[in-house]
Amino acid sequence: MALTLSNVSMSGMQILGNTENIPYVQLGNVVFQQPLYLLLFIPLFILLVIIIRRDFLKDHAVYKRNRKRRFFVFVMRTVVLILLVLALASPATQHVEQTEGLLTLAVLVDNSTSMRVLDSNQYQNLITKLKESDVPLTVHYISSGDTTSLGDAILKQVEPDQNMLLISDGQNNAGSNLEDVSVFVSGLNSSINAVKLLEVEDDVGVSVSGPTKVVSDVEQTFEVSATKVGSFPTRPRLEITLDDEKIYDDVYTETVRLPLTFKEGTHVLHARVIPGGRDLFPENNEYYHIIKVIPRPRVLFVSKKSSP
């Protein structure tokens, strides 16, 4: 959880706050995550003094003889009280370790066809300015055509303690998973930064996700999603057919989830999106999902007892 330092400072004690406005108290390297419990010191200490000083014995001679013992009990209970309140305040220690990174920058430029929807002059000007700076710079052009493998490109170029700048539209349709790659890169103490570019073209596409091999008469869920880049005057329309039979036809607003069951054989789930304006890549407007349906397996149940 990110912490931000406030302007309050008293006797080496710092008051910290997080994004949820819950206060933290730091004393040296120790941070109290529940500092409100520290306020219990005052009332509990007063209550402890009252209990210790109260005369429960009618024999004053016995009371005076036990004065040292009562003082010892008072000290021990005070120590226990302090430890209990500190435990409730959830103390934790902070350890900050700073590792020097490489003073270099590796720029990965996505060169796939889908980058045509973005303003190329914008990132070309950025690369030119970076080359004019004092930071050592290397530029690598990755991917081509309709295939974009951002994860594989990052794995190929990454080094320990490296800074990487990714210029891409974020469409990753091949190779390694980006989430897995990011975990691996962070383990190398390297960083990946991305540049948000302006869109100069409009494009819409559709995709279908779901199993390609299912068992007959068992319900399966398929998801149909449309992606939109740029601004369209009207929402795109989505049509879905199963084996040439239309099962969905409406204006697209969110991912469509289809619970379907199939008979044995091969079936085709076809999704088609109709853009509400100019479309840069019309080949992205249709998606065919082939589903192979196998017969339900027969199970032999063997038991010592007979069954009806």
N, C-alpha and C positions, 0 to 999 in steps of 0.2 A: 504494500500500500504506500503510495507516494506521500511524503510529508513535506510541508512547507514551513519554514521558520518564521515566526512572528517577531514583533519588535519588543517583546517583553523579556527582560533578563534581570534576575535578582540573585545575587550571591552565588554565581556559578550555575544557577538553575535556569533552564530554558523551557519556555512553554511552546509546545509544538502543536500544530493542527493539521488535520487531513481534509480531504475533499468533502467529508461528511460532517465537518464542524465538530467532531468529537475530540476534546483536548487530550494531548499527551504531555507528560512531564518528563524531562530529561535531567538527570543529575549526574554529571560526568559522562561516563560511558553507559550508564544504566538508564533505560527508558521504562517508565511505568505506563502500561497500556490501559489501566483502569485507575486513573489518579483520584477519582472521586472517593474511593475507599480510604484514601489517606486522611480525609476529613474526620474519619471515625476516631482518630487518635485522641482528640480533645474530649468528647463526651465519655469515651470508654475510660480514659485516664482519670477523669473526675469521679466516675462511678467506682473505679477501683480504689481510689483514695478514701472515698466515703465508706466503702465496705471494710477496708483495713482499719480505719480509725474508729469505727463504730464499736461501742462497748457491748459485746454480747454476754460478757461474764458479770455476774453479780458480785463475785469476790474480787475486789480491787487489788488485793495482794497478789492473787494469781495472775491478774491482768498485767501488773507491773513486772512480774518475773518473766512473763512471756513477751516482753516488749522487743527484745532482740530477735526472738524467733519470728515475731510478726513482721519486723522490718525485713528480715531475710525473705519471708514469703512474699512481701510486697515487691521486693526487687525481682524475684523470680517470675512473679505474675506479670510484672511490667515488661520483662524481656519476652515472655510468651506472647503478650499482647502486641508488642512491636512486630514480632515475627509473623503473627497471624495477619495483621493489617497489611504488612508488606507483601505477604503472599496473595492476599485478595487484590492488591493493586497490580498484579501480573507484571513483575519486573522482568526485563530482558536486557541483554547487553548488545551493543552495536559494534560491528567490526567492518571497517571500510578498507578495501584493498584496491589500489589503483595500479593498473597495468598499462604500460606504454604501448600504443599501437604503432603501426607503420605509417609514416608520413607519405603515403601514396594513395592514389585513388584509381580504381579500376571501373571504367564505365562500360556497361553492357547495353548495347542498343539493339532492340528488337527490329529485325529486318523482314518480318513476315508480311503477308499481304494485308492482314487486318489492320496494320499500322496506317493504312491510307486514310482511315477515318479521322486521324489526328493531324494537328498542325506540325508538319515536319520542320518548317523554318524555326519554330520555337525551340525545339531541342537541338537543332544544328547551331543556333546562336548560343545556346547554353554551353555546348561542347567547345565552341570557339573561345568563349570567355574563360572556361576552365583551362584551356591550353595556354592562355595568356597569363595565368596565375603562376605562383611559385611552387605549387604543389605538383610533384611528379604524377603524370597522367598517362594511362593506357586506355585505348578505346578498342572494344571488341564488338563486332557485329555478329549477332546470333540469330539463328533460325532463318528460314526462307520459305517462300511459297505459302501453302495453306497449313503447314505444320509448325507449331510453336512449342518448343521444349525448354521452358525457362529454367526448370529445376536442373536438368542435365547441364545447361550452359553455366549455371552458377557453380555447380559441383566441379566443373572443368576448370574454372578460373579462380576459385576461392583458395586462399592461403591463410595460415594463422595470423591473427592480429591485422587483418586487412579491412579496408574500407571499400565498399562496392556501391555503385550508383546504377540502378536499373531504370532504363527508359523503355517502357513497354505499355501496351494497352491492357496488360494483365490477362490476356486470353492464353491459357496454358492447356493445350489439347493433346499433349504427348509427353512421354518421358516420366521423370520422377515427380512425386507429389511435392508441391511447394511447401506445405506445412512440415513435412519430414525434413526437407532441405533446410528450412529455417532453423529447426532444432539443431541440426548438425552444424550449421554455420555459427550459431551462438556458442556451441561447445568449443569452437576454435577461437573464441574471443574476437570474432569478426562481425561486421555490421553490414546490413543491406538497407539502402535507402532507395526510395522510388520517387519519381517526378510525376506530378499530375499535369497532364497536357490538355490543351483545349481541343474540343471536337469540332471539326470543320465539315464533316459529312454526316449524313443520317443513315443508319442501318438497323435492321431488325433481323433476328434469327430465332430458330426454335430448336429444341432438343427434347429427347425422351429418355428417361432413366428408368430402369427396371430390369428384372431378370430376363435372360434370353433362353433359359431352359427351365420349364416348370412341369409340375405333375398335373395330370388331368383332373378336373373337378375340384381343384384346390384354389381358393381365392388368393390372388396376388395383386399388389398395389403398384401402379405405374404413375410416374410423375411427368407431366408435360410442362415445360417452362419456355418462356419467350424472353429473349434479351433485346434491349433497345438501347441504341447509342444515338445521341443527338436529340433534336426536338421534332416531334411529329404533331401536326395540327389536330389529329384525331388518334384515338387508341387503335392499335392493330386488332384485327379479328382473327380468332383461332378456330380452325376446323380440325376435328379428329375423326378418323374413320378406322374401323376394324374390319378387315377383309372386305373392303369396298362398301361397308355399311356405316353411314355417318352416326356417330354416337355423341358428338359434342359440336356445337356451333354457337359461339358467343364472342362478345368483345372481351379481349384478354385484360384481366386486372391483376391476377396472381396465379401462382403455380396451381395447375389442375391435377388433382389426385383421382385416379381411376381404379376402383377395386374391380378386377375382372377375373372370370373363370373361363377355362378353355376345354375343348374336347381334344382328343388325340389328333396329332398332325402338326402342320406348320401354319402359323398365322402371322399376319402383317398388321402392325399398328402404325398408321400413317398420320403424322401431324403436319399441318400446313398453316402458316401465318400469313395474313394479308395485311401489308403495311398501310398505314393511313397517309402516306406521303412518299417522297422520293426515297429510294432504297439503293444503297451503294452495291451490296452483294445479294442479288436476288437468289443465288444458289443456296443461301442459308435459310431460305424460307420454307423448306420442306425437309422432313426427317422421317426415315423408314426404320422401324424397329422390328426385327424378325424374331419371332418367338417359336421355339420348338417345344411341343407338348408331348411328354412321354406318358405311357399308361401308369396308373397307380400300382405300386408294387404290392404283391400278395404276401401276407405275413402268416407264417405257421406258428401257432401258439401251442406249446407243449406243457402239460400240467399233470401232476400226479392225480388230481381229482378230475372227475368228469364234469363237463360243463354243458348246459342246455343248448 
